[in-house]
Amino acid sequence: MTDGAAWAAELESVFARVAGRFARADLRWRMRDYLRGLLAPVARKNGWQLAEYAGHRSPDGFQRLLNSSVWDADEIRDDVRDYVAGKLGPGGVLILDDTGFIKKGTTSAGVGRQYTGTSGKIDNCQIGVFAAYATEHGRALVDRELYLPKAWTSDRERCRAAKIPDERGFATKGELAKSIVIRTLAAGLPAQWVTADEAYGQEWKFRRLLEELGVGYVVAVPKSQQVKSLAGSWRIDELIRQAPEDAWQRLSCGNGAKGPRRYDWASARLPAISFFDGDEPTHHRWVLARRSLTRPDEIAYYFAYAPVVCTVADLARVAGMRWTIEECFQAAKNECGLDEYEVRRYVGWYRHVTLAMLAHAFLAGLAADASKGAAETTSPAEPSHSPWRRSAGSWNISCPTEHHTAIHEITH
């Protein structure tokens, strides 16, 4: 009974937080019914079943809520972000990733045959680029953008039929991710780190944006990624292969379902770039590799940018947080109907997805409150040609000069 009362009270506080975004009382009540349906044990959270759960005669009211009523989904998105930040607290990690929504037909905004990790193949789907925020208290989705392939943005008549604004042009997934990062940090989300998979991490402009914003990052990169300095140029897998064995250390990157997730990690600091970093850098750049204990041939590679006081254990922890957005996708789809919409128009996608994010944020907030309540109760010789050098207890990539300013010699 106590848990039920707390659940109901928290849900009312969520309703109160967003009620002012709906000018009319009937829209506010319809939004409440829709959100309750997304949280309910409904077999499939489509229009008819949500309407039946709410006691409506037909899904027409919910269709109007998503397609034609006057309200701004971006304002609800801002409320979701602020609610999550308040529940999960400061010092967290912002995670960028995309997910697919398998669809039939050709009229849903942005739909097309494209690769999605949801099915692991090229499929007829929509792709959404999302951001999640994670701390020790939990994780939740905080932002979203619909990816529109060039086949859509080059056909303005098709875009107008799906109610896509004329000003919405083509943007890569990386560009959408950058706009999300800028927006969330400018709005005050208290993230200290950003992480993303190699689709985003391999883009130099994405990494440089994060450096300019003063936020640390640990981003995955492909094994073919080039690492450049005045000392030379290597593929990152070739560079890591030259690492001496004592450059590897066993660390946990966080807890999983079966306890700590332990891997062997190798890392080296890269030379500073005085053109970007000044004479007294506040951050170091790193190369990082994660090796499976049971399958040593499985190695993942990363670039990192971290405050000078950070340790390799800190970098490993941030790298391990990247998987939390996958947990968010799974929970939001399985529990809040993130992918069970029937809308085809651009505005309908944003409205449904944002309300599903709100429902998921509510569940994450309950879990965070529960977790807070529970809490209250000698070096070997190395080959002379190797770029790896030990200095001050850590490994570094050697460079013949301490400072270099040429832009074409950017470290990575």
C-alpha positions as CSV (number, residue, x, y, z in Angstrom):
1,M,0.0,0.0,0.0
2,T,2.8,2.4,0.9
3,D,4.6,1.6,-2.4
4,G,1.3,2.1,-4.3
5,A,0.7,5.5,-2.7
6,A,4.3,6.6,-3.4
7,W,3.9,5.5,-7.0
8,A,0.6,7.4,-7.4
9,A,2.0,10.6,-5.7
10,E,5.1,10.6,-8.0
11,L,3.0,10.2,-11.1
12,E,0.8,13.1,-10.0
13,S,4.0,15.2,-9.6
14,V,5.0,14.3,-13.1
15,F,1.6,15.3,-14.5
16,A,1.8,18.6,-12.6
17,R,5.3,19.2,-14.1
18,V,4.0,19.0,-17.7
19,A,0.4,20.2,-17.3
20,G,1.2,23.8,-18.2
21,R,2.4,22.7,-21.6
22,F,-1.2,21.9,-22.6
23,A,-3.4,25.0,-22.8
24,R,-6.7,23.1,-22.7
25,A,-8.1,21.0,-19.9
26,D,-9.3,18.2,-22.3
27,L,-5.7,17.9,-23.7
28,R,-4.3,17.6,-20.2
29,W,-6.7,14.8,-19.3
30,R,-6.0,13.0,-22.6
31,M,-2.3,13.3,-22.0
32,R,-2.8,11.8,-18.5
33,D,-4.8,8.9,-20.0
34,Y,-2.2,8.3,-22.7
35,L,0.7,8.3,-20.2
36,R,-1.1,6.0,-17.8
37,G,-1.7,3.6,-20.7
38,L,2.0,3.6,-21.7
39,L,2.8,2.6,-18.1
40,A,0.0,0.0,-17.9
41,P,0.3,-3.8,-18.5
42,V,-1.3,-3.4,-22.0
43,A,-0.4,-6.2,-24.4
44,R,0.4,-3.8,-27.3
45,K,0.4,-0.1,-26.7
46,N,-1.3,1.0,-30.0
47,G,-4.2,3.4,-30.3
48,W,-7.0,0.9,-29.9
49,Q,-5.6,-0.9,-26.9
50,L,-4.6,2.3,-25.1
51,A,-8.0,3.7,-25.8
52,E,-9.7,0.6,-24.4
53,Y,-7.5,0.7,-21.3
54,A,-8.5,4.4,-20.8
55,G,-12.2,3.6,-21.3
56,H,-12.5,5.6,-24.5
57,R,-14.9,4.5,-27.2
58,S,-12.2,4.9,-30.0
59,P,-8.6,6.0,-30.4
60,D,-9.7,9.2,-32.1
61,G,-8.9,11.3,-29.1
62,F,-5.3,9.9,-28.8
63,Q,-4.8,10.4,-32.5
64,R,-5.7,14.0,-32.2
65,L,-3.4,14.4,-29.2
66,L,-0.5,13.0,-31.3
67,N,-1.3,14.6,-34.7
68,S,-3.3,17.7,-34.7
69,S,-3.6,19.2,-31.2
70,V,-1.7,22.3,-30.3
71,W,1.2,21.6,-28.0
72,D,5.0,21.5,-28.3
73,A,6.8,18.2,-27.8
74,D,10.1,20.0,-27.4
75,E,8.8,21.6,-24.2
76,I,7.9,18.2,-22.8
77,R,11.4,17.0,-23.8
78,D,12.9,19.8,-21.7
79,D,10.7,18.8,-18.8
80,V,11.9,15.2,-19.2
81,R,15.6,16.3,-19.2
82,D,15.2,18.5,-16.1
83,Y,13.2,15.8,-14.3
84,V,15.9,13.2,-15.0
85,A,18.7,15.5,-13.9
86,G,16.9,16.2,-10.7
87,K,16.3,12.5,-9.9
88,L,19.7,11.1,-11.0
89,G,21.9,13.9,-9.8
90,P,25.0,15.6,-11.1
91,G,28.3,14.3,-12.4
92,G,26.8,11.7,-14.8
93,V,27.5,10.5,-18.3
94,L,25.6,11.6,-21.5
95,I,25.4,8.6,-23.9
96,L,24.6,9.0,-27.6
97,D,23.3,6.2,-29.8
98,D,20.6,5.4,-32.3
99,T,17.9,2.8,-32.5
100,G,15.6,1.5,-35.2
101,F,11.8,1.3,-35.4
102,I,10.8,-1.4,-37.8
103,K,7.9,-0.2,-40.0
104,K,5.9,-1.3,-43.0
105,G,5.1,0.9,-46.0
106,T,6.8,4.0,-47.3
107,T,4.7,6.9,-45.8
108,S,6.0,7.1,-42.2
109,A,8.3,10.1,-41.8
110,G,11.9,9.1,-42.5
111,V,11.1,5.4,-43.2
112,G,13.3,3.6,-45.6
113,R,15.6,0.5,-46.1
114,Q,18.6,1.2,-43.9
115,Y,20.7,-0.6,-41.4
116,T,19.5,-0.8,-37.8
117,G,21.0,-2.6,-34.9
118,T,17.5,-3.3,-33.7
119,S,17.3,-6.2,-36.2
120,G,21.0,-6.4,-37.0
121,K,20.4,-5.9,-40.8
122,I,19.1,-3.6,-43.4
123,D,15.4,-3.3,-42.8
124,N,12.5,-1.0,-43.6
125,C,12.6,1.3,-40.6
126,Q,12.8,4.7,-39.0
127,I,16.0,5.6,-37.1
128,G,16.0,7.8,-34.0
129,V,19.2,9.4,-32.5
130,F,18.9,9.5,-28.7
131,A,20.7,10.7,-25.7
132,A,20.5,9.1,-22.3
133,Y,21.8,10.4,-19.0
134,A,23.3,7.9,-16.4
135,T,24.6,8.2,-12.9
136,E,25.1,5.8,-10.1
137,H,21.4,6.2,-9.3
138,G,20.1,5.1,-12.7
139,R,19.6,6.0,-16.3
140,A,17.0,7.5,-18.6
141,L,16.5,8.9,-22.1
142,V,16.6,12.7,-22.2
143,D,16.6,13.8,-25.9
144,R,15.8,12.5,-29.4
145,E,15.9,13.4,-33.1
146,L,14.4,11.6,-36.1
147,Y,16.9,10.8,-38.8
148,L,15.8,11.7,-42.3
149,P,17.6,10.0,-45.2
150,K,18.5,12.0,-48.3
151,A,15.8,10.1,-50.1
152,W,13.4,12.1,-47.9
153,T,15.0,15.5,-47.7
154,S,15.5,15.7,-51.4
155,D,11.8,15.1,-52.0
156,R,10.0,18.1,-50.6
157,E,6.6,16.9,-51.7
158,R,7.0,13.7,-49.8
159,C,8.2,15.6,-46.8
160,R,5.2,17.9,-46.9
161,A,2.9,14.9,-47.1
162,A,4.4,13.6,-43.8
163,K,4.3,17.2,-42.3
164,I,8.0,17.5,-42.2
165,P,8.9,21.2,-41.8
166,D,10.4,22.8,-44.9
167,E,13.4,24.1,-42.9
168,R,14.3,20.5,-41.9
169,G,17.1,19.5,-44.3
170,F,19.4,16.6,-44.4
171,A,21.6,16.0,-41.3
172,T,23.8,13.0,-40.6
173,K,23.3,11.0,-37.4
174,G,26.6,12.6,-36.2
175,E,25.2,16.1,-36.8
176,L,22.0,15.2,-35.0
177,A,24.1,13.9,-32.1
178,K,26.1,17.1,-32.0
179,S,23.0,19.2,-31.9
180,I,21.7,17.1,-29.0
181,V,24.9,17.5,-27.0
182,I,25.0,21.3,-27.5
183,R,21.3,21.5,-26.5
184,T,21.4,19.3,-23.4
185,L,24.6,20.9,-22.0
186,A,23.5,24.4,-22.7
187,A,20.3,23.7,-20.9
188,G,22.2,22.7,-17.8
189,L,22.2,18.9,-17.8
190,P,25.0,18.2,-15.2
191,A,26.9,15.7,-17.3
192,Q,30.7,15.6,-16.8
193,W,31.3,13.0,-19.5
194,V,30.0,12.0,-23.0
195,T,30.4,8.5,-24.4
196,A,29.2,7.0,-27.7
197,D,29.9,4.0,-30.0
198,E,32.3,4.1,-32.9
199,A,29.8,5.4,-35.4
200,Y,30.0,8.7,-33.5
201,G,33.4,8.4,-31.9
202,Q,35.4,8.1,-35.1
203,E,34.2,11.6,-36.2
204,W,36.9,14.1,-35.4
205,K,34.5,17.1,-35.4
206,F,32.3,15.3,-32.8
207,R,35.3,14.8,-30.5
208,R,36.6,18.4,-31.1
209,L,33.1,19.8,-30.2
210,L,33.2,18.0,-26.9
211,E,36.7,19.4,-26.2
212,E,35.5,22.9,-27.0
213,L,32.6,22.4,-24.6
214,G,35.0,21.4,-21.9
215,V,33.4,18.0,-21.3
216,G,35.3,14.8,-20.9
217,Y,34.7,11.9,-23.3
218,V,35.4,8.2,-23.8
219,V,34.3,7.2,-27.3
220,A,34.7,3.9,-29.2
221,V,36.6,4.0,-32.5
222,P,37.1,1.3,-35.1
223,K,40.3,-0.8,-35.1
224,S,41.4,1.0,-38.3
225,Q,41.3,4.4,-36.6
226,Q,44.5,6.5,-37.2
227,V,46.5,7.8,-34.3
228,K,48.8,10.6,-35.4
229,S,51.6,12.5,-33.6
230,L,55.0,13.8,-34.4
231,A,56.3,10.5,-33.2
232,G,54.5,8.8,-36.1
233,S,51.2,7.5,-37.4
234,W,49.6,4.2,-36.6
235,R,46.3,2.3,-36.8
236,I,45.1,2.1,-33.3
237,D,45.1,-1.7,-33.3
238,E,48.7,-1.7,-34.4
239,L,49.6,0.8,-31.7
240,I,47.9,-1.3,-29.0
241,R,49.7,-4.4,-30.3
242,Q,53.0,-2.8,-29.4
243,A,51.9,-2.1,-25.8
244,P,54.1,-4.0,-23.3
245,E,52.3,-6.6,-21.2
246,D,52.5,-4.5,-18.1
247,A,50.6,-1.7,-19.8
248,W,47.5,-3.9,-19.3
249,Q,45.7,-3.8,-16.0
250,R,42.6,-5.6,-14.9
251,L,39.7,-3.2,-14.0
252,S,36.0,-3.3,-13.6
253,C,34.0,-1.0,-15.9
254,G,30.9,-1.4,-13.7
255,N,28.5,-4.0,-12.4
256,G,26.5,-6.2,-14.6
257,A,23.8,-8.8,-13.9
258,K,26.5,-11.2,-12.7
259,G,28.6,-8.8,-10.7
260,P,31.6,-6.6,-11.8
261,R,32.4,-6.6,-15.5
262,R,36.1,-7.1,-15.5
263,Y,38.4,-6.6,-18.5
264,D,42.1,-6.0,-19.2
265,W,42.7,-2.4,-20.1
266,A,45.7,-0.8,-21.8
267,S,46.0,3.0,-22.0
268,A,48.5,5.7,-23.0
269,R,48.4,9.4,-22.8
270,L,49.0,11.3,-26.0
271,P,51.1,14.4,-26.4
272,A,49.4,17.7,-25.8
273,I,48.5,19.9,-28.7
274,S,49.5,23.4,-27.6
275,F,47.4,25.0,-30.4
276,F,44.3,23.6,-28.7
277,D,45.4,23.0,-25.1
278,G,47.6,26.0,-24.3
279,D,50.8,25.9,-22.2
280,E,49.1,24.3,-19.2
281,P,46.6,21.7,-20.3
282,T,43.6,21.0,-18.1
283,H,42.9,17.7,-19.9
284,H,44.8,14.8,-21.4
285,R,44.0,12.8,-24.5
286,W,44.3,9.1,-24.3
287,V,44.2,5.9,-26.4
288,L,42.4,3.1,-24.6
289,A,41.8,-0.6,-25.3
290,R,39.6,-3.2,-23.6
291,R,40.5,-6.9,-23.9
292,S,38.2,-9.7,-23.0
293,L,39.4,-12.1,-20.3
294,T,37.9,-15.2,-21.9
295,R,38.5,-14.2,-25.5
296,P,41.7,-12.2,-25.7
297,D,41.4,-11.7,-29.4
298,E,38.3,-9.5,-28.7
299,I,39.6,-6.0,-28.2
300,A,37.6,-2.7,-28.3
301,Y,39.3,0.6,-28.9
302,Y,38.7,4.1,-27.6
303,F,39.8,7.7,-27.7
304,A,39.4,9.7,-24.5
305,Y,39.7,13.2,-23.3
306,A,39.8,13.6,-19.5
307,P,40.8,16.1,-16.8
308,V,44.4,15.7,-15.8
309,V,43.4,14.2,-12.4
310,C,41.6,11.3,-13.9
311,T,42.8,7.7,-13.8
312,V,42.5,4.8,-16.2
313,A,39.9,3.4,-13.8
314,D,37.8,6.5,-14.4
315,L,38.1,6.1,-18.2
316,A,37.1,2.4,-17.9
317,R,34.1,3.3,-15.8
318,V,32.9,5.9,-18.4
319,A,33.4,3.4,-21.2
320,G,31.3,0.9,-19.3
321,M,28.4,3.3,-19.0
322,R,27.9,3.3,-22.8
323,W,25.8,0.1,-22.5
324,T,23.2,1.8,-20.3
325,I,21.5,3.5,-23.3
326,E,20.8,0.0,-24.7
327,E,19.1,-0.8,-21.4
328,C,17.1,2.4,-21.8
329,F,16.0,1.4,-25.3
330,Q,15.0,-2.1,-24.1
331,A,13.1,-0.8,-21.1
332,A,11.4,2.1,-23.0
333,K,10.3,-0.3,-25.7
334,N,9.2,-3.2,-23.5
335,E,7.6,-1.2,-20.7
336,C,6.6,2.1,-22.2
337,G,5.7,1.4,-25.8
338,L,8.4,3.5,-27.3
339,D,8.3,1.6,-30.6
340,E,4.5,0.7,-30.6
341,Y,3.2,3.8,-32.2
342,E,0.9,3.9,-35.2
343,V,1.5,7.6,-36.3
344,R,3.1,8.3,-39.7
345,R,3.6,12.1,-39.5
346,Y,6.7,13.8,-38.3
347,V,5.1,15.6,-35.4
348,G,3.3,12.5,-34.3
349,W,6.6,10.6,-34.1
350,Y,8.1,13.3,-31.8
351,R,5.0,13.5,-29.6
352,H,4.7,9.8,-29.0
353,V,8.4,9.2,-28.5
354,T,8.6,12.1,-26.1
355,L,5.6,10.9,-24.0
356,A,7.1,7.4,-23.9
357,M,10.4,9.0,-22.7
358,L,8.4,10.8,-20.0
359,A,6.9,7.5,-18.9
360,H,10.3,5.9,-18.9
361,A,11.8,8.8,-16.9
362,F,9.0,8.3,-14.3
363,L,10.0,4.7,-13.8
364,A,13.7,5.7,-13.7
365,G,12.9,8.3,-11.1
366,L,11.1,5.8,-8.9
367,A,14.1,3.4,-9.2
368,A,16.5,6.3,-8.3
369,D,14.4,7.2,-5.2
370,A,14.4,3.6,-4.1
371,S,18.2,3.2,-4.6
372,K,18.8,6.4,-2.6
373,G,16.6,5.1,0.2
374,A,18.4,1.8,0.3
375,A,21.7,3.6,0.4
376,E,20.7,5.6,3.4
377,T,19.9,2.5,5.3
378,T,59.6,-3.1,-11.7
379,S,59.1,-2.3,-15.6
380,P,60.4,-4.7,-18.3
381,A,62.7,-3.4,-21.1
382,E,60.9,-2.5,-24.3
383,P,61.9,-2.4,-27.9
384,S,63.7,0.8,-28.9
385,H,61.3,1.3,-31.8
386,S,58.2,1.2,-29.7
387,P,56.3,4.5,-29.2
388,W,55.2,3.4,-25.7
389,R,57.2,5.1,-22.9
390,R,56.6,4.9,-19.2
391,S,56.6,8.3,-17.4
392,A,55.4,9.2,-13.9
393,G,53.8,5.8,-13.4
394,S,51.7,5.8,-16.6
395,W,52.3,5.0,-20.2
396,N,52.6,7.7,-22.8
397,I,52.9,7.8,-26.6
398,S,56.4,9.3,-27.1
399,C,56.9,12.5,-29.1
400,P,60.3,14.1,-29.9
401,T,59.1,17.5,-28.9
402,E,57.1,18.5,-25.9
403,H,54.8,21.0,-27.7
404,H,53.7,21.3,-31.2
405,T,51.3,23.7,-32.8
406,A,50.8,22.7,-36.4
407,I,47.1,21.9,-37.1
408,H,48.0,19.2,-39.5
409,E,49.7,17.3,-36.7
410,I,46.5,17.0,-34.7
411,T,47.0,14.0,-32.3
412,H,43.9,12.0,-33.3
